[in-house]
Amino acid sequence: MLQGLMADQAWDAPAAGGTVLDRWPDIAAAIAPQLPDHVQAVAFHPETGQLDLRPDSPAYATQLRLISARIVAAANESAGTDAVRSVRVLAVGAAPGSRPAAPTPVTAPDAPPAPVKTREMASPGFHQALAAHQAVAPPSRIDPSIAEAVERQTAAMRALSLQAFPEPEPVADDQPAPIEQARIERRRQADVSHAAALRRARTERAAREAGTAAAVPQPTTLGRTA
């Protein structure tokens, strides 16, 4: 127990960083024989137990991330303590350093709003270029023959549409609707037929009355005798 306490104090002491760094070649060789030639132990942070390693290529940087747990176990086994708790893989060629603090945003003083630029505020060169462009650009013109062809095609399409879908004849406001007009026409025909039947009945009755009167003998007038 005393030896473990002394080892912890040695790891946590200011000079302990040098001890960890000095032991790194043996620790790396115990993991992989070629590892000490491609990975350098840069710094050790006793307060956090972080060991900074710098590889010489991206391939070894990837390998260090994959075997970080083995590195922690090998370093603690070499020292007989649990002082090393994490491994930070630095960028290739990066120098060790403390983690930067979050920058404090600086509020810029309120600046006056910029004026809105319009065409009238443009430079004289802009106005000259605009005038030259308007003078050179020809006005848009339509070929009369093309316009006539379009009108003929439109008229032909309108005629075909009227043939396929004829428009209904307009009904004047003072005329009844088709259904109402048909009902009125049927009523008129019924009235005509009824009037004709009445006339025929009157004629037949008159004829019968005239025939009956002719058949009844008329009374003879008796002469007066002396």
C-alpha positions as CSV (number, residue, x, y, z in Angstrom):
1,M,0.0,0.0,0.0
2,L,2.8,2.4,0.8
3,Q,4.5,1.6,-2.5
4,G,1.3,2.3,-4.3
5,L,0.9,5.7,-2.5
6,M,4.4,6.6,-3.4
7,A,3.8,5.7,-7.1
8,D,0.7,7.8,-7.1
9,Q,2.6,10.7,-5.7
10,A,5.3,10.2,-8.3
11,W,2.8,10.2,-11.1
12,D,1.1,13.3,-9.7
13,A,4.3,15.2,-9.0
14,P,5.5,17.9,-11.5
15,A,8.3,15.7,-12.5
16,A,6.0,12.8,-13.1
17,G,5.2,14.0,-16.6
18,G,8.8,13.4,-17.5
19,T,8.6,9.9,-16.0
20,V,5.6,9.0,-18.1
21,L,7.2,10.5,-21.2
22,D,10.4,8.6,-20.5
23,R,8.6,5.3,-20.1
24,W,6.6,5.8,-23.3
25,P,9.0,3.9,-25.6
26,D,8.8,0.8,-23.4
27,I,5.0,1.2,-23.0
28,A,4.6,1.5,-26.8
29,A,6.9,-1.4,-27.6
30,A,4.9,-3.6,-25.2
31,I,1.8,-2.9,-27.3
32,A,3.4,-3.0,-30.8
33,P,7.2,-3.1,-31.7
34,Q,6.9,-0.4,-34.4
35,L,4.7,1.9,-32.4
36,P,7.6,3.9,-30.7
37,D,9.0,4.9,-34.1
38,H,5.8,6.4,-35.3
39,V,4.1,7.8,-32.1
40,Q,5.6,10.3,-29.6
41,A,4.3,10.9,-26.1
42,V,4.1,14.7,-26.0
43,A,2.5,15.6,-22.6
44,F,0.9,14.1,-19.5
45,H,-1.7,16.0,-17.4
46,P,-1.7,14.6,-13.9
47,E,-4.8,16.6,-12.8
48,T,-6.9,14.8,-15.4
49,G,-4.9,11.7,-16.1
50,Q,-4.7,12.5,-19.8
51,L,-1.8,11.4,-22.0
52,D,-1.2,13.3,-25.2
53,L,0.2,11.3,-28.1
54,R,1.3,12.6,-31.5
55,P,1.4,10.2,-34.5
56,D,3.5,10.8,-37.6
57,S,0.7,9.8,-40.1
58,P,-3.1,9.6,-40.3
59,A,-2.9,5.9,-40.3
60,Y,-1.3,5.7,-36.9
61,A,-3.7,8.3,-35.6
62,T,-6.5,6.0,-36.5
63,Q,-4.7,3.1,-34.9
64,L,-4.1,5.0,-31.7
65,R,-7.9,5.8,-31.4
66,L,-8.7,2.1,-31.8
67,I,-6.2,0.9,-29.2
68,S,-6.5,3.8,-26.7
69,A,-7.9,1.4,-24.0
70,R,-4.8,-0.9,-24.4
71,I,-2.5,2.1,-24.1
72,V,-4.1,3.2,-20.8
73,A,-3.9,-0.3,-19.5
74,A,-0.2,-0.7,-20.6
75,A,0.8,2.6,-19.1
76,N,-0.8,1.9,-15.7
77,E,0.6,-1.6,-15.7
78,S,4.1,-0.2,-16.3
79,A,3.7,2.3,-13.4
80,G,1.7,0.0,-11.2
81,T,-1.0,2.7,-10.7
82,D,-4.2,4.0,-12.3
83,A,-2.9,7.5,-13.0
84,V,-3.5,7.4,-16.8
85,R,-7.2,7.5,-17.4
86,S,-7.5,8.7,-21.0
87,V,-5.5,9.2,-24.2
88,R,-5.8,12.2,-26.5
89,V,-4.6,11.7,-30.1
90,L,-3.2,15.0,-31.5
91,A,-3.2,15.9,-35.1
92,V,-0.1,14.9,-37.1
93,G,2.6,17.4,-36.4
94,A,0.5,19.3,-33.8
95,A,2.2,20.7,-30.8
96,P,0.8,20.0,-27.3
97,G,-1.2,22.6,-25.5
98,S,-4.0,23.2,-23.2
99,R,-7.5,23.1,-24.5
100,P,-8.6,26.5,-25.6
101,A,-11.4,28.2,-23.7
102,A,-14.5,29.3,-25.4
103,P,-14.0,32.7,-26.9
104,T,-16.1,35.5,-25.3
105,P,-18.3,37.2,-27.9
106,V,-17.4,40.8,-28.4
107,T,-20.4,43.0,-29.0
108,A,-19.6,45.6,-31.7
109,P,-20.9,49.1,-31.2
110,D,-24.1,49.9,-33.0
111,A,-23.3,51.2,-36.4
112,P,-25.6,53.5,-38.3
113,P,-27.6,51.8,-41.0
114,A,-26.2,52.0,-44.5
115,P,-28.2,54.2,-46.9
116,V,-30.3,52.3,-49.4
117,K,-28.9,52.7,-52.8
118,T,-31.2,53.5,-55.7
119,R,-30.7,54.0,-59.4
120,E,-30.7,57.7,-59.0
121,M,-27.8,57.4,-56.6
122,A,-25.7,55.4,-59.1
123,S,-22.5,56.8,-60.5
124,P,-22.4,58.7,-63.8
125,G,-20.7,55.8,-65.5
126,F,-23.6,53.5,-64.7
127,H,-26.1,56.0,-66.2
128,Q,-24.0,56.3,-69.3
129,A,-23.8,52.6,-69.7
130,L,-27.5,52.2,-69.2
131,A,-28.3,54.9,-71.8
132,A,-25.9,53.3,-74.3
133,H,-27.6,49.9,-73.8
134,Q,-31.1,51.3,-74.2
135,A,-30.0,53.1,-77.4
136,V,-28.4,50.0,-79.0
137,A,-31.1,47.4,-77.9
138,P,-33.7,47.2,-80.8
139,P,-37.3,47.4,-79.9
140,S,-39.3,44.2,-79.9
141,R,-41.1,43.7,-83.1
142,I,-43.5,40.9,-84.3
143,D,-43.5,39.7,-87.9
144,P,-46.9,40.6,-89.4
145,S,-47.0,37.3,-91.3
146,I,-46.6,35.4,-88.0
147,A,-49.4,37.5,-86.4
148,E,-51.7,36.8,-89.3
149,A,-51.0,33.0,-89.2
150,V,-51.7,33.0,-85.5
151,E,-55.0,34.8,-86.0
152,R,-56.0,32.4,-88.8
153,Q,-55.2,29.4,-86.6
154,T,-57.2,30.9,-83.7
155,A,-60.2,31.5,-86.0
156,A,-60.0,27.9,-87.3
157,M,-59.9,26.5,-83.8
158,R,-62.8,28.6,-82.8
159,A,-64.9,27.3,-85.8
160,L,-64.1,23.7,-85.0
161,S,-65.1,24.3,-81.4
162,L,-68.4,25.8,-82.4
163,Q,-69.1,22.8,-84.7
164,A,-68.3,20.3,-82.0
165,F,-70.0,22.2,-79.2
166,P,-72.7,24.5,-80.7
167,E,-73.9,27.3,-78.5
168,P,-77.6,27.2,-77.5
169,E,-79.8,29.9,-79.0
170,P,-80.3,32.8,-76.7
171,V,-83.8,33.1,-75.2
172,A,-85.3,36.6,-74.8
173,D,-86.2,37.8,-71.4
174,D,-89.9,38.2,-72.4
175,Q,-90.2,34.7,-73.8
176,P,-91.0,31.7,-71.6
177,A,-88.6,28.9,-71.0
178,P,-88.7,25.9,-73.4
179,I,-90.6,23.7,-70.9
180,E,-93.1,26.5,-70.1
181,Q,-93.6,27.2,-73.8
182,A,-94.3,23.5,-74.5
183,R,-96.9,23.5,-71.8
184,I,-98.6,26.6,-73.1
185,E,-98.6,25.1,-76.6
186,R,-100.3,21.9,-75.4
187,R,-102.9,23.9,-73.5
188,R,-103.6,26.0,-76.6
189,Q,-104.1,22.9,-78.8
190,A,-106.4,21.4,-76.1
191,D,-108.4,24.6,-76.1
192,V,-108.7,24.5,-80.0
193,S,-109.8,20.8,-79.9
194,H,-112.4,21.6,-77.2
195,A,-113.7,24.5,-79.2
196,A,-114.0,22.4,-82.3
197,A,-115.8,19.7,-80.4
198,L,-118.3,22.2,-79.0
199,R,-118.9,23.6,-82.5
200,R,-119.4,20.1,-83.8
201,A,-121.9,19.3,-81.0
202,R,-123.9,22.4,-81.6
203,T,-124.1,21.7,-85.3
204,E,-125.2,18.1,-84.7
205,R,-127.8,19.2,-82.1
206,A,-129.1,21.9,-84.5
207,A,-129.3,19.3,-87.2
208,R,-131.2,16.9,-85.0
209,E,-133.6,19.6,-83.9
210,A,-134.3,20.6,-87.5
211,G,-135.0,17.0,-88.5
212,T,-137.4,16.5,-85.5
213,A,-139.4,19.6,-86.4
214,A,-139.9,18.4,-90.0
215,A,-141.2,15.0,-88.9
216,V,-143.9,16.4,-86.6
217,P,-147.2,17.0,-88.5
218,Q,-148.4,20.5,-88.5
219,P,-151.9,21.2,-87.3
220,T,-154.4,22.0,-90.2
221,T,-156.5,25.0,-90.0
222,L,-160.3,24.2,-90.2
223,G,-162.4,26.4,-92.4
224,R,-165.5,28.1,-91.0
225,T,-168.8,26.7,-92.4
226,A,-171.8,28.8,-93.1
